[in-house]
Amino acid sequence: MQYQLSTCHHDADAFTTALRPLDPHVQIALDAPRGRLEVLANATGNQVLDVLRTLDCDAVPLETEVHISGGSTCCGSCG
């Protein structure tokens, strides 16, 4: 699941820590300059959005996946 984030503080560790109760094996990829977050977790999109809101971070699910370095759409060639 990929999200466009609001202007909240983009902290990968904070996102991971907050999402871990939903899935202890959660993985995220954060493109902070563009405000994009990818979440790989055993959780629904609404559950993820609820957690992001607890961090005062408004997020909108992306309708079309975008490349996020290190994320599931990453081929590894940009390096």
mmJSON file of the N, C-alpha and C atoms, coordinates in Angstrom:
{"data_MODEL":{"atom_site":{
"group_PDB":["ATOM","ATOM","ATOM","ATOM","ATOM","ATOM","ATOM","ATOM","ATOM","ATOM","ATOM","ATOM","ATOM","ATOM","ATOM","ATOM","ATOM","ATOM","ATOM","ATOM","ATOM","ATOM","ATOM","ATOM","ATOM","ATOM","ATOM","ATOM","ATOM","ATOM","ATOM","ATOM","ATOM","ATOM","ATOM","ATOM","ATOM","ATOM","ATOM","ATOM","ATOM","ATOM","ATOM","ATOM","ATOM","ATOM","ATOM","ATOM","ATOM","ATOM","ATOM","ATOM","ATOM","ATOM","ATOM","ATOM","ATOM","ATOM","ATOM","ATOM","ATOM","ATOM","ATOM","ATOM","ATOM","ATOM","ATOM","ATOM","ATOM","ATOM","ATOM","ATOM","ATOM","ATOM","ATOM","ATOM","ATOM","ATOM","ATOM","ATOM","ATOM","ATOM","ATOM","ATOM","ATOM","ATOM","ATOM","ATOM","ATOM","ATOM","ATOM","ATOM","ATOM","ATOM","ATOM","ATOM","ATOM","ATOM","ATOM","ATOM","ATOM","ATOM","ATOM","ATOM","ATOM","ATOM","ATOM","ATOM","ATOM","ATOM","ATOM","ATOM","ATOM","ATOM","ATOM","ATOM","ATOM","ATOM","ATOM","ATOM","ATOM","ATOM","ATOM","ATOM","ATOM","ATOM","ATOM","ATOM","ATOM","ATOM","ATOM","ATOM","ATOM","ATOM","ATOM","ATOM","ATOM","ATOM","ATOM","ATOM","ATOM","ATOM","ATOM","ATOM","ATOM","ATOM","ATOM","ATOM","ATOM","ATOM","ATOM","ATOM","ATOM","ATOM","ATOM","ATOM","ATOM","ATOM","ATOM","ATOM","ATOM","ATOM","ATOM","ATOM","ATOM","ATOM","ATOM","ATOM","ATOM","ATOM","ATOM","ATOM","ATOM","ATOM","ATOM","ATOM","ATOM","ATOM","ATOM","ATOM","ATOM","ATOM","ATOM","ATOM","ATOM","ATOM","ATOM","ATOM","ATOM","ATOM","ATOM","ATOM","ATOM","ATOM","ATOM","ATOM","ATOM","ATOM","ATOM","ATOM","ATOM","ATOM","ATOM","ATOM","ATOM","ATOM","ATOM","ATOM","ATOM","ATOM","ATOM","ATOM","ATOM","ATOM","ATOM","ATOM","ATOM","ATOM","ATOM","ATOM","ATOM","ATOM","ATOM","ATOM","ATOM","ATOM","ATOM","ATOM","ATOM","ATOM","ATOM","ATOM","ATOM","ATOM","ATOM","ATOM","ATOM"],
"id":[1,2,3,4,5,6,7,8,9,10,11,12,13,14,15,16,17,18,19,20,21,22,23,24,25,26,27,28,29,30,31,32,33,34,35,36,37,38,39,40,41,42,43,44,45,46,47,48,49,50,51,52,53,54,55,56,57,58,59,60,61,62,63,64,65,66,67,68,69,70,71,72,73,74,75,76,77,78,79,80,81,82,83,84,85,86,87,88,89,90,91,92,93,94,95,96,97,98,99,100,101,102,103,104,105,106,107,108,109,110,111,112,113,114,115,116,117,118,119,120,121,122,123,124,125,126,127,128,129,130,131,132,133,134,135,136,137,138,139,140,141,142,143,144,145,146,147,148,149,150,151,152,153,154,155,156,157,158,159,160,161,162,163,164,165,166,167,168,169,170,171,172,173,174,175,176,177,178,179,180,181,182,183,184,185,186,187,188,189,190,191,192,193,194,195,196,197,198,199,200,201,202,203,204,205,206,207,208,209,210,211,212,213,214,215,216,217,218,219,220,221,222,223,224,225,226,227,228,229,230,231,232,233,234,235,236,237],
"type_symbol":["N","C","C","N","C","C","N","C","C","N","C","C","N","C","C","N","C","C","N","C","C","N","C","C","N","C","C","N","C","C","N","C","C","N","C","C","N","C","C","N","C","C","N","C","C","N","C","C","N","C","C","N","C","C","N","C","C","N","C","C","N","C","C","N","C","C","N","C","C","N","C","C","N","C","C","N","C","C","N","C","C","N","C","C","N","C","C","N","C","C","N","C","C","N","C","C","N","C","C","N","C","C","N","C","C","N","C","C","N","C","C","N","C","C","N","C","C","N","C","C","N","C","C","N","C","C","N","C","C","N","C","C","N","C","C","N","C","C","N","C","C","N","C","C","N","C","C","N","C","C","N","C","C","N","C","C","N","C","C","N","C","C","N","C","C","N","C","C","N","C","C","N","C","C","N","C","C","N","C","C","N","C","C","N","C","C","N","C","C","N","C","C","N","C","C","N","C","C","N","C","C","N","C","C","N","C","C","N","C","C","N","C","C","N","C","C","N","C","C","N","C","C","N","C","C","N","C","C","N","C","C","N","C","C","N","C","C"],
"label_atom_id":["N","CA","C","N","CA","C","N","CA","C","N","CA","C","N","CA","C","N","CA","C","N","CA","C","N","CA","C","N","CA","C","N","CA","C","N","CA","C","N","CA","C","N","CA","C","N","CA","C","N","CA","C","N","CA","C","N","CA","C","N","CA","C","N","CA","C","N","CA","C","N","CA","C","N","CA","C","N","CA","C","N","CA","C","N","CA","C","N","CA","C","N","CA","C","N","CA","C","N","CA","C","N","CA","C","N","CA","C","N","CA","C","N","CA","C","N","CA","C","N","CA","C","N","CA","C","N","CA","C","N","CA","C","N","CA","C","N","CA","C","N","CA","C","N","CA","C","N","CA","C","N","CA","C","N","CA","C","N","CA","C","N","CA","C","N","CA","C","N","CA","C","N","CA","C","N","CA","C","N","CA","C","N","CA","C","N","CA","C","N","CA","C","N","CA","C","N","CA","C","N","CA","C","N","CA","C","N","CA","C","N","CA","C","N","CA","C","N","CA","C","N","CA","C","N","CA","C","N","CA","C","N","CA","C","N","CA","C","N","CA","C","N","CA","C","N","CA","C","N","CA","C","N","CA","C","N","CA","C","N","CA","C","N","CA","C","N","CA","C","N","CA","C","N","CA","C"],
"label_alt_id":[null,null,null,null,null,null,null,null,null,null,null,null,null,null,null,null,null,null,null,null,null,null,null,null,null,null,null,null,null,null,null,null,null,null,null,null,null,null,null,null,null,null,null,null,null,null,null,null,null,null,null,null,null,null,null,null,null,null,null,null,null,null,null,null,null,null,null,null,null,null,null,null,null,null,null,null,null,null,null,null,null,null,null,null,null,null,null,null,null,null,null,null,null,null,null,null,null,null,null,null,null,null,null,null,null,null,null,null,null,null,null,null,null,null,null,null,null,null,null,null,null,null,null,null,null,null,null,null,null,null,null,null,null,null,null,null,null,null,null,null,null,null,null,null,null,null,null,null,null,null,null,null,null,null,null,null,null,null,null,null,null,null,null,null,null,null,null,null,null,null,null,null,null,null,null,null,null,null,null,null,null,null,null,null,null,null,null,null,null,null,null,null,null,null,null,null,null,null,null,null,null,null,null,null,null,null,null,null,null,null,null,null,null,null,null,null,null,null,null,null,null,null,null,null,null,null,null,null,null,null,null,null,null,null,null,null,null],
"label_comp_id":["MET","MET","MET","GLN","GLN","GLN","TYR","TYR","TYR","GLN","GLN","GLN","LEU","LEU","LEU","SER","SER","SER","THR","THR","THR","CYS","CYS","CYS","HIS","HIS","HIS","HIS","HIS","HIS","ASP","ASP","ASP","ALA","ALA","ALA","ASP","ASP","ASP","ALA","ALA","ALA","PHE","PHE","PHE","THR","THR","THR","THR","THR","THR","ALA","ALA","ALA","LEU","LEU","LEU","ARG","ARG","ARG","PRO","PRO","PRO","LEU","LEU","LEU","ASP","ASP","ASP","PRO","PRO","PRO","HIS","HIS","HIS","VAL","VAL","VAL","GLN","GLN","GLN","ILE","ILE","ILE","ALA","ALA","ALA","LEU","LEU","LEU","ASP","ASP","ASP","ALA","ALA","ALA","PRO","PRO","PRO","ARG","ARG","ARG","GLY","GLY","GLY","ARG","ARG","ARG","LEU","LEU","LEU","GLU","GLU","GLU","VAL","VAL","VAL","LEU","LEU","LEU","ALA","ALA","ALA","ASN","ASN","ASN","ALA","ALA","ALA","THR","THR","THR","GLY","GLY","GLY","ASN","ASN","ASN","GLN","GLN","GLN","VAL","VAL","VAL","LEU","LEU","LEU","ASP","ASP","ASP","VAL","VAL","VAL","LEU","LEU","LEU","ARG","ARG","ARG","THR","THR","THR","LEU","LEU","LEU","ASP","ASP","ASP","CYS","CYS","CYS","ASP","ASP","ASP","ALA","ALA","ALA","VAL","VAL","VAL","PRO","PRO","PRO","LEU","LEU","LEU","GLU","GLU","GLU","THR","THR","THR","GLU","GLU","GLU","VAL","VAL","VAL","HIS","HIS","HIS","ILE","ILE","ILE","SER","SER","SER","GLY","GLY","GLY","GLY","GLY","GLY","SER","SER","SER","THR","THR","THR","CYS","CYS","CYS","CYS","CYS","CYS","GLY","GLY","GLY","SER","SER","SER","CYS","CYS","CYS","GLY","GLY","GLY"],
"label_asym_id":["A","A","A","A","A","A","A","A","A","A","A","A","A","A","A","A","A","A","A","A","A","A","A","A","A","A","A","A","A","A","A","A","A","A","A","A","A","A","A","A","A","A","A","A","A","A","A","A","A","A","A","A","A","A","A","A","A","A","A","A","A","A","A","A","A","A","A","A","A","A","A","A","A","A","A","A","A","A","A","A","A","A","A","A","A","A","A","A","A","A","A","A","A","A","A","A","A","A","A","A","A","A","A","A","A","A","A","A","A","A","A","A","A","A","A","A","A","A","A","A","A","A","A","A","A","A","A","A","A","A","A","A","A","A","A","A","A","A","A","A","A","A","A","A","A","A","A","A","A","A","A","A","A","A","A","A","A","A","A","A","A","A","A","A","A","A","A","A","A","A","A","A","A","A","A","A","A","A","A","A","A","A","A","A","A","A","A","A","A","A","A","A","A","A","A","A","A","A","A","A","A","A","A","A","A","A","A","A","A","A","A","A","A","A","A","A","A","A","A","A","A","A","A","A","A","A","A","A","A","A","A","A","A","A","A","A","A"],
"label_entity_id":["1","1","1","1","1","1","1","1","1","1","1","1","1","1","1","1","1","1","1","1","1","1","1","1","1","1","1","1","1","1","1","1","1","1","1","1","1","1","1","1","1","1","1","1","1","1","1","1","1","1","1","1","1","1","1","1","1","1","1","1","1","1","1","1","1","1","1","1","1","1","1","1","1","1","1","1","1","1","1","1","1","1","1","1","1","1","1","1","1","1","1","1","1","1","1","1","1","1","1","1","1","1","1","1","1","1","1","1","1","1","1","1","1","1","1","1","1","1","1","1","1","1","1","1","1","1","1","1","1","1","1","1","1","1","1","1","1","1","1","1","1","1","1","1","1","1","1","1","1","1","1","1","1","1","1","1","1","1","1","1","1","1","1","1","1","1","1","1","1","1","1","1","1","1","1","1","1","1","1","1","1","1","1","1","1","1","1","1","1","1","1","1","1","1","1","1","1","1","1","1","1","1","1","1","1","1","1","1","1","1","1","1","1","1","1","1","1","1","1","1","1","1","1","1","1","1","1","1","1","1","1","1","1","1","1","1","1"],
"label_seq_id":[1,1,1,2,2,2,3,3,3,4,4,4,5,5,5,6,6,6,7,7,7,8,8,8,9,9,9,10,10,10,11,11,11,12,12,12,13,13,13,14,14,14,15,15,15,16,16,16,17,17,17,18,18,18,19,19,19,20,20,20,21,21,21,22,22,22,23,23,23,24,24,24,25,25,25,26,26,26,27,27,27,28,28,28,29,29,29,30,30,30,31,31,31,32,32,32,33,33,33,34,34,34,35,35,35,36,36,36,37,37,37,38,38,38,39,39,39,40,40,40,41,41,41,42,42,42,43,43,43,44,44,44,45,45,45,46,46,46,47,47,47,48,48,48,49,49,49,50,50,50,51,51,51,52,52,52,53,53,53,54,54,54,55,55,55,56,56,56,57,57,57,58,58,58,59,59,59,60,60,60,61,61,61,62,62,62,63,63,63,64,64,64,65,65,65,66,66,66,67,67,67,68,68,68,69,69,69,70,70,70,71,71,71,72,72,72,73,73,73,74,74,74,75,75,75,76,76,76,77,77,77,78,78,78,79,79,79],
"pdbx_PDB_ins_code":[null,null,null,null,null,null,null,null,null,null,null,null,null,null,null,null,null,null,null,null,null,null,null,null,null,null,null,null,null,null,null,null,null,null,null,null,null,null,null,null,null,null,null,null,null,null,null,null,null,null,null,null,null,null,null,null,null,null,null,null,null,null,null,null,null,null,null,null,null,null,null,null,null,null,null,null,null,null,null,null,null,null,null,null,null,null,null,null,null,null,null,null,null,null,null,null,null,null,null,null,null,null,null,null,null,null,null,null,null,null,null,null,null,null,null,null,null,null,null,null,null,null,null,null,null,null,null,null,null,null,null,null,null,null,null,null,null,null,null,null,null,null,null,null,null,null,null,null,null,null,null,null,null,null,null,null,null,null,null,null,null,null,null,null,null,null,null,null,null,null,null,null,null,null,null,null,null,null,null,null,null,null,null,null,null,null,null,null,null,null,null,null,null,null,null,null,null,null,null,null,null,null,null,null,null,null,null,null,null,null,null,null,null,null,null,null,null,null,null,null,null,null,null,null,null,null,null,null,null,null,null,null,null,null,null,null,null],
"Cartn_x":[0.841,0.0,0.893,0.59,1.361,0.465,1.074,0.328,1.073,0.305,0.844,0.607,1.668,1.59,1.398,0.807,0.692,2.056,2.056,3.314,3.757,3.284,3.717,5.212,5.793,7.208,7.381,8.205,8.397,9.553,9.221,10.213,9.967,10.848,10.672,10.598,11.44,11.426,10.107,9.576,8.293,7.167,7.177,6.149,6.241,7.452,7.636,7.191,7.598,7.225,5.715,5.074,3.623,2.857,3.399,2.71,2.991,4.041,4.441,3.335,2.488,1.41,0.434,0.301,-0.556,0.097,1.414,2.166,3.611,4.063,5.434,6.505,6.144,7.1,6.899,6.236,5.954,7.254,7.164,8.28,7.751,8.56,8.153,9.275,8.9,9.846,9.315,10.168,9.765,10.556,9.846,10.446,10.055,10.81,10.454,10.373,11.309,11.216,9.92,9.398,8.154,6.924,7.144,6.021,5.281,6.034,5.41,5.872,4.931,5.198,4.62,5.419,4.925,4.946,3.849,3.729,3.445,4.298,4.085,3.777,2.505,2.076,0.831,0.626,-0.595,-1.638,-2.131,-3.096,-3.899,-5.066,-5.883,-5.406,-5.789,-5.472,-6.043,-7.258,-7.874,-7.133,-6.63,-5.85,-4.575,-3.918,-2.7,-3.028,-4.093,-4.486,-4.785,-5.445,-5.745,-4.463,-3.476,-2.201,-1.509,-1.511,-0.874,-1.539,-2.855,-3.573,-3.14,-2.813,-2.351,-1.02,-0.309,0.953,0.732,-0.536,-0.911,-0.458,-0.582,-0.163,-1.359,-1.829,-2.89,-2.262,-2.906,-2.38,-3.522,-3.196,-4.16,-3.566,-4.314,-3.795,-3.558,-2.441,-2.16,-2.931,-3.551,-4.322,-3.417,-2.272,-1.309,0.017,0.608,1.883,2.955,3.84,4.96,6.247,7.347,8.645,9.068,9.396,9.982,11.241,12.388,13.659,13.667,13.932,13.946,12.606,11.561,10.225,9.949,8.711,8.351,8.374,8.34,8.398,9.826,10.79,12.189,12.866,13.508,14.247,15.708,16.154,17.512,18.542,18.141,19.134,19.511,18.78,19.112,20.031,20.405,21.258,21.862],
"Cartn_y":[-1.158,0.0,1.231,2.151,3.38,4.567,5.569,6.732,8.01,9.051,10.404,11.037,11.519,12.051,13.559,14.054,15.493,16.039,17.239,17.871,17.475,16.352,15.888,15.582,15.473,15.114,13.689,13.523,12.215,11.493,10.598,9.865,8.37,7.711,6.293,5.449,5.745,4.962,5.12,6.338,6.572,5.823,5.833,5.1,3.608,3.066,1.633,1.254,2.025,1.745,1.798,2.787,2.936,1.827,1.328,0.294,-1.121,-1.288,-2.624,-3.373,-2.721,-3.473,-4.125,-3.553,-4.165,-5.403,-5.324,-6.424,-6.317,-7.259,-7.188,-7.206,-7.648,-7.75,-6.655,-5.575,-4.488,-3.977,-3.638,-3.023,-1.757,-0.708,0.522,1.011,1.789,2.538,3.962,4.908,6.301,7.146,7.896,8.912,10.245,10.664,11.855,13.128,13.371,14.61,14.727,13.597,13.612,13.322,12.974,12.69,11.421,10.405,9.131,8.033,7.189,6.097,4.816,3.758,2.431,1.582,0.886,0.03,-1.387,-2.315,-3.732,-4.368,-4.686,-5.196,-6.042,-6.892,-7.683,-6.831,-5.816,-4.869,-4.276,-3.78,-3.139,-1.707,-1.159,0.237,1.169,0.893,1.741,1.65,0.465,0.331,1.174,1.129,1.922,3.41,3.835,5.246,5.683,4.829,5.155,5.374,4.514,4.661,5.956,6.252,7.482,8.709,8.653,9.775,9.972,8.884,9.033,9.772,9.81,10.546,11.948,12.376,13.675,13.786,12.695,12.642,12.266,13.229,12.924,12.236,11.197,10.443,10.069,9.977,9.578,8.391,7.295,6.157,6.556,6.12,6.376,5.381,5.88,5.009,4.208,4.785,4.121,4.055,2.866,2.728,3.539,4.132,4.906,4.265,4.607,4.077,4.74,3.933,4.403,3.58,4.243,3.541,2.664,1.385,0.427,-0.224,0.25,-0.309,-1.464,-1.924,-3.094,-2.807,-1.532,-1.197,-0.929,-1.123,-0.807,-1.975,-1.671,-2.711,-2.756,-1.737,-1.709,-1.092,-0.637,-0.153,1.313,2.065,3.49,3.75,2.749,2.789,3.166],
"Cartn_z":[0.0,0.0,0.0,-0.882,-0.962,-0.639,-0.003,0.464,0.134,-0.153,-0.24,1.119,1.738,3.091,3.085,4.166,4.368,4.768,5.233,5.621,7.024,7.533,8.853,8.828,10.01,10.121,9.598,8.599,7.973,8.651,9.559,10.34,10.167,9.414,9.111,10.376,11.357,12.596,13.339,13.364,14.043,13.341,12.002,11.259,11.561,11.508,11.748,13.153,14.135,15.526,15.716,15.123,15.273,14.566,13.451,12.672,13.18,13.962,14.412,15.17,15.991,16.648,15.659,14.46,13.44,12.843,12.668,12.069,12.556,13.38,13.905,12.819,11.618,10.519,9.479,9.858,8.919,8.296,7.023,6.311,5.668,5.71,5.045,4.153,3.157,2.336,2.315,2.659,2.767,1.788,0.97,0.107,0.727,1.736,2.516,1.675,0.748,-0.025,-0.837,-1.27,-2.056,-1.198,0.062,0.954,0.591,0.177,-0.203,0.744,1.101,2.032,1.467,1.494,1.136,2.396,2.642,3.814,3.349,3.747,3.487,4.831,5.041,6.341,6.175,7.144,7.212,7.94,7.239,7.8,6.651,6.969,5.939,5.725,4.602,4.323,5.369,5.824,6.846,8.17,8.514,9.747,9.672,8.525,8.345,8.437,7.776,7.834,9.26,10.029,11.429,12.228,12.007,12.717,12.297,11.011,10.541,11.158,11.321,11.944,13.395,14.094,15.483,15.543,14.425,14.328,13.766,13.723,13.136,11.694,10.981,9.59,8.725,7.949,7.0,5.799,5.326,4.194,3.268,1.994,0.977,0.237,0.12,-0.647,-2.104,-2.662,-4.07,-4.921,-5.968,-6.856,-7.773,-8.133,-9.0,-8.266,-8.195,-7.504,-8.21,-7.411,-7.924,-7.428,-8.084,-7.672,-6.372,-5.392,-4.141,-3.935,-3.94,-3.814,-2.576,-2.776,-1.679,-1.426,-2.08,-1.885,-2.821,-2.835,-3.639,-5.131,-5.526,-6.945,-7.399,-6.502,-6.792,-7.508,-8.642,-9.371,-8.941,-8.189,-7.681,-8.599,-9.779,-10.733,-10.549,-9.731,-9.598,-8.421,-7.73,-6.762,-5.637],
"occupancy":[1.0,1.0,1.0,1.0,1.0,1.0,1.0,1.0,1.0,1.0,1.0,1.0,1.0,1.0,1.0,1.0,1.0,1.0,1.0,1.0,1.0,1.0,1.0,1.0,1.0,1.0,1.0,1.0,1.0,1.0,1.0,1.0,1.0,1.0,1.0,1.0,1.0,1.0,1.0,1.0,1.0,1.0,1.0,1.0,1.0,1.0,1.0,1.0,1.0,1.0,1.0,1.0,1.0,1.0,1.0,1.0,1.0,1.0,1.0,1.0,1.0,1.0,1.0,1.0,1.0,1.0,1.0,1.0,1.0,1.0,1.0,1.0,1.0,1.0,1.0,1.0,1.0,1.0,1.0,1.0,1.0,1.0,1.0,1.0,1.0,1.0,1.0,1.0,1.0,1.0,1.0,1.0,1.0,1.0,1.0,1.0,1.0,1.0,1.0,1.0,1.0,1.0,1.0,1.0,1.0,1.0,1.0,1.0,1.0,1.0,1.0,1.0,1.0,1.0,1.0,1.0,1.0,1.0,1.0,1.0,1.0,1.0,1.0,1.0,1.0,1.0,1.0,1.0,1.0,1.0,1.0,1.0,1.0,1.0,1.0,1.0,1.0,1.0,1.0,1.0,1.0,1.0,1.0,1.0,1.0,1.0,1.0,1.0,1.0,1.0,1.0,1.0,1.0,1.0,1.0,1.0,1.0,1.0,1.0,1.0,1.0,1.0,1.0,1.0,1.0,1.0,1.0,1.0,1.0,1.0,1.0,1.0,1.0,1.0,1.0,1.0,1.0,1.0,1.0,1.0,1.0,1.0,1.0,1.0,1.0,1.0,1.0,1.0,1.0,1.0,1.0,1.0,1.0,1.0,1.0,1.0,1.0,1.0,1.0,1.0,1.0,1.0,1.0,1.0,1.0,1.0,1.0,1.0,1.0,1.0,1.0,1.0,1.0,1.0,1.0,1.0,1.0,1.0,1.0,1.0,1.0,1.0,1.0,1.0,1.0,1.0,1.0,1.0,1.0,1.0,1.0,1.0,1.0,1.0,1.0,1.0,1.0],
"B_iso_or_equiv":[0.0,0.0,0.0,0.0,0.0,0.0,0.0,0.0,0.0,0.0,0.0,0.0,0.0,0.0,0.0,0.0,0.0,0.0,0.0,0.0,0.0,0.0,0.0,0.0,0.0,0.0,0.0,0.0,0.0,0.0,0.0,0.0,0.0,0.0,0.0,0.0,0.0,0.0,0.0,0.0,0.0,0.0,0.0,0.0,0.0,0.0,0.0,0.0,0.0,0.0,0.0,0.0,0.0,0.0,0.0,0.0,0.0,0.0,0.0,0.0,0.0,0.0,0.0,0.0,0.0,0.0,0.0,0.0,0.0,0.0,0.0,0.0,0.0,0.0,0.0,0.0,0.0,0.0,0.0,0.0,0.0,0.0,0.0,0.0,0.0,0.0,0.0,0.0,0.0,0.0,0.0,0.0,0.0,0.0,0.0,0.0,0.0,0.0,0.0,0.0,0.0,0.0,0.0,0.0,0.0,0.0,0.0,0.0,0.0,0.0,0.0,0.0,0.0,0.0,0.0,0.0,0.0,0.0,0.0,0.0,0.0,0.0,0.0,0.0,0.0,0.0,0.0,0.0,0.0,0.0,0.0,0.0,0.0,0.0,0.0,0.0,0.0,0.0,0.0,0.0,0.0,0.0,0.0,0.0,0.0,0.0,0.0,0.0,0.0,0.0,0.0,0.0,0.0,0.0,0.0,0.0,0.0,0.0,0.0,0.0,0.0,0.0,0.0,0.0,0.0,0.0,0.0,0.0,0.0,0.0,0.0,0.0,0.0,0.0,0.0,0.0,0.0,0.0,0.0,0.0,0.0,0.0,0.0,0.0,0.0,0.0,0.0,0.0,0.0,0.0,0.0,0.0,0.0,0.0,0.0,0.0,0.0,0.0,0.0,0.0,0.0,0.0,0.0,0.0,0.0,0.0,0.0,0.0,0.0,0.0,0.0,0.0,0.0,0.0,0.0,0.0,0.0,0.0,0.0,0.0,0.0,0.0,0.0,0.0,0.0,0.0,0.0,0.0,0.0,0.0,0.0,0.0,0.0,0.0,0.0,0.0,0.0],
"pdbx_formal_charge":[null,null,null,null,null,null,null,null,null,null,null,null,null,null,null,null,null,null,null,null,null,null,null,null,null,null,null,null,null,null,null,null,null,null,null,null,null,null,null,null,null,null,null,null,null,null,null,null,null,null,null,null,null,null,null,null,null,null,null,null,null,null,null,null,null,null,null,null,null,null,null,null,null,null,null,null,null,null,null,null,null,null,null,null,null,null,null,null,null,null,null,null,null,null,null,null,null,null,null,null,null,null,null,null,null,null,null,null,null,null,null,null,null,null,null,null,null,null,null,null,null,null,null,null,null,null,null,null,null,null,null,null,null,null,null,null,null,null,null,null,null,null,null,null,null,null,null,null,null,null,null,null,null,null,null,null,null,null,null,null,null,null,null,null,null,null,null,null,null,null,null,null,null,null,null,null,null,null,null,null,null,null,null,null,null,null,null,null,null,null,null,null,null,null,null,null,null,null,null,null,null,null,null,null,null,null,null,null,null,null,null,null,null,null,null,null,null,null,null,null,null,null,null,null,null,null,null,null,null,null,null,null,null,null,null,null,null],
"auth_seq_id":[1,1,1,2,2,2,3,3,3,4,4,4,5,5,5,6,6,6,7,7,7,8,8,8,9,9,9,10,10,10,11,11,11,12,12,12,13,13,13,14,14,14,15,15,15,16,16,16,17,17,17,18,18,18,19,19,19,20,20,20,21,21,21,22,22,22,23,23,23,24,24,24,25,25,25,26,26,26,27,27,27,28,28,28,29,29,29,30,30,30,31,31,31,32,32,32,33,33,33,34,34,34,35,35,35,36,36,36,37,37,37,38,38,38,39,39,39,40,40,40,41,41,41,42,42,42,43,43,43,44,44,44,45,45,45,46,46,46,47,47,47,48,48,48,49,49,49,50,50,50,51,51,51,52,52,52,53,53,53,54,54,54,55,55,55,56,56,56,57,57,57,58,58,58,59,59,59,60,60,60,61,61,61,62,62,62,63,63,63,64,64,64,65,65,65,66,66,66,67,67,67,68,68,68,69,69,69,70,70,70,71,71,71,72,72,72,73,73,73,74,74,74,75,75,75,76,76,76,77,77,77,78,78,78,79,79,79],
"auth_comp_id":["MET","MET","MET","GLN","GLN","GLN","TYR","TYR","TYR","GLN","GLN","GLN","LEU","LEU","LEU","SER","SER","SER","THR","THR","THR","CYS","CYS","CYS","HIS","HIS","HIS","HIS","HIS","HIS","ASP","ASP","ASP","ALA","ALA","ALA","ASP","ASP","ASP","ALA","ALA","ALA","PHE","PHE","PHE","THR","THR","THR","THR","THR","THR","ALA","ALA","ALA","LEU","LEU","LEU","ARG","ARG","ARG","PRO","PRO","PRO","LEU","LEU","LEU","ASP","ASP","ASP","PRO","PRO","PRO","HIS","HIS","HIS","VAL","VAL","VAL","GLN","GLN","GLN","ILE","ILE","ILE","ALA","ALA","ALA","LEU","LEU","LEU","ASP","ASP","ASP","ALA","ALA","ALA","PRO","PRO","PRO","ARG","ARG","ARG","GLY","GLY","GLY","ARG","ARG","ARG","LEU","LEU","LEU","GLU","GLU","GLU","VAL","VAL","VAL","LEU","LEU","LEU","ALA","ALA","ALA","ASN","ASN","ASN","ALA","ALA","ALA","THR","THR","THR","GLY","GLY","GLY","ASN","ASN","ASN","GLN","GLN","GLN","VAL","VAL","VAL","LEU","LEU","LEU","ASP","ASP","ASP","VAL","VAL","VAL","LEU","LEU","LEU","ARG","ARG","ARG","THR","THR","THR","LEU","LEU","LEU","ASP","ASP","ASP","CYS","CYS","CYS","ASP","ASP","ASP","ALA","ALA","ALA","VAL","VAL","VAL","PRO","PRO","PRO","LEU","LEU","LEU","GLU","GLU","GLU","THR","THR","THR","GLU","GLU","GLU","VAL","VAL","VAL","HIS","HIS","HIS","ILE","ILE","ILE","SER","SER","SER","GLY","GLY","GLY","GLY","GLY","GLY","SER","SER","SER","THR","THR","THR","CYS","CYS","CYS","CYS","CYS","CYS","GLY","GLY","GLY","SER","SER","SER","CYS","CYS","CYS","GLY","GLY","GLY"],
"auth_asym_id":["A","A","A","A","A","A","A","A","A","A","A","A","A","A","A","A","A","A","A","A","A","A","A","A","A","A","A","A","A","A","A","A","A","A","A","A","A","A","A","A","A","A","A","A","A","A","A","A","A","A","A","A","A","A","A","A","A","A","A","A","A","A","A","A","A","A","A","A","A","A","A","A","A","A","A","A","A","A","A","A","A","A","A","A","A","A","A","A","A","A","A","A","A","A","A","A","A","A","A","A","A","A","A","A","A","A","A","A","A","A","A","A","A","A","A","A","A","A","A","A","A","A","A","A","A","A","A","A","A","A","A","A","A","A","A","A","A","A","A","A","A","A","A","A","A","A","A","A","A","A","A","A","A","A","A","A","A","A","A","A","A","A","A","A","A","A","A","A","A","A","A","A","A","A","A","A","A","A","A","A","A","A","A","A","A","A","A","A","A","A","A","A","A","A","A","A","A","A","A","A","A","A","A","A","A","A","A","A","A","A","A","A","A","A","A","A","A","A","A","A","A","A","A","A","A","A","A","A","A","A","A","A","A","A","A","A","A"],
"auth_atom_id":["N","CA","C","N","CA","C","N","CA","C","N","CA","C","N","CA","C","N","CA","C","N","CA","C","N","CA","C","N","CA","C","N","CA","C","N","CA","C","N","CA","C","N","CA","C","N","CA","C","N","CA","C","N","CA","C","N","CA","C","N","CA","C","N","CA","C","N","CA","C","N","CA","C","N","CA","C","N","CA","C","N","CA","C","N","CA","C","N","CA","C","N","CA","C","N","CA","C","N","CA","C","N","CA","C","N","CA","C","N","CA","C","N","CA","C","N","CA","C","N","CA","C","N","CA","C","N","CA","C","N","CA","C","N","CA","C","N","CA","C","N","CA","C","N","CA","C","N","CA","C","N","CA","C","N","CA","C","N","CA","C","N","CA","C","N","CA","C","N","CA","C","N","CA","C","N","CA","C","N","CA","C","N","CA","C","N","CA","C","N","CA","C","N","CA","C","N","CA","C","N","CA","C","N","CA","C","N","CA","C","N","CA","C","N","CA","C","N","CA","C","N","CA","C","N","CA","C","N","CA","C","N","CA","C","N","CA","C","N","CA","C","N","CA","C","N","CA","C","N","CA","C","N","CA","C","N","CA","C","N","CA","C","N","CA","C","N","CA","C","N","CA","C","N","CA","C"],
"pdbx_PDB_model_num":[1,1,1,1,1,1,1,1,1,1,1,1,1,1,1,1,1,1,1,1,1,1,1,1,1,1,1,1,1,1,1,1,1,1,1,1,1,1,1,1,1,1,1,1,1,1,1,1,1,1,1,1,1,1,1,1,1,1,1,1,1,1,1,1,1,1,1,1,1,1,1,1,1,1,1,1,1,1,1,1,1,1,1,1,1,1,1,1,1,1,1,1,1,1,1,1,1,1,1,1,1,1,1,1,1,1,1,1,1,1,1,1,1,1,1,1,1,1,1,1,1,1,1,1,1,1,1,1,1,1,1,1,1,1,1,1,1,1,1,1,1,1,1,1,1,1,1,1,1,1,1,1,1,1,1,1,1,1,1,1,1,1,1,1,1,1,1,1,1,1,1,1,1,1,1,1,1,1,1,1,1,1,1,1,1,1,1,1,1,1,1,1,1,1,1,1,1,1,1,1,1,1,1,1,1,1,1,1,1,1,1,1,1,1,1,1,1,1,1,1,1,1,1,1,1,1,1,1,1,1,1,1,1,1,1,1,1]
}}}
